[in-house]
Amino acid sequence: NAGVTQTPKFQVLKTGQSMTLQCAQDMNHNSMYWYRQDPGMGLRLIYYSASEGTTDKGEVPNGYNVSRLNKREFSLRLESAAPSQTSVYFCASSEVTVRGTEAFFGQGTRLTVV
Amino acid sequence: SQKIEQNSEALNIQEGKTATLTCNYTNYSPAYLQWYRQDPGRGPVFLLLIRENEKEKRKERLKVTFDTTLKQSLFHITASQPADSATYLCASPFSGGYNKLIFGAGTRLAVHP
């Protein structure tokens, strides 16, 4: 039972470099999310995908792009990394069930931009 | 703008006591609220969900209340244990999506033996 898998776990980028954070879930969930977490700020929603082929901006989308490649995968791209994007990034997925909606999170990607 | 807020100060309590954490929301009426636990270096883990038409929900030593008049949810851990020490986050749907979740900043709980 892998759940939500994020790669890589750690990454150091130089300012201006680009990279893509990968996320895959094996629970057949429709909804997927990308969050960033900074000290004292909690989790802030970057982008959300309600289903395959749809994406929607969250609270802090500037500087990021996303792709919902298929139902399983949701990637986050930084086109030109900035030090302000140093953070821990979490991918999550969720589905509405009879028990309600609960989100399942990956283990996080710790990104440092120097 | 919509806001979901938690007390950012850490809560320190003695083992065996009841911990009470607060989540307040402003400028919207969420259909439900959720509570998650996060341990250092890990992703959050879902604990409980309470809908707007439910006043209280329980799961083992956990209890959540939802007061739509006060625009507040309370999260209680009874008979707290050092293993309950973690950060607790509340979450609710954001405008434009039943599943589009936003989170509070979290409250760190430390239970001392």
Interface residues (C-beta under 8 A of the other chain):
Chain A: V4 N30 S31 Y33 Y35 G40 M41 G42 L43 R44 L45 Y48 A50 D56 G58 E59 F90 A92 S94 V96 R99 G100 T101 E102 A103 F104 F105 G106 Q107 G108
Chain B: Q6 S8 Y32 Q34 Y36 G41 R42 G43 P44 V45 F46 L49 R51 L89 A91 F94 G96 G97 Y98 N99 K100 L101 I102 F103 G104 A105 G106
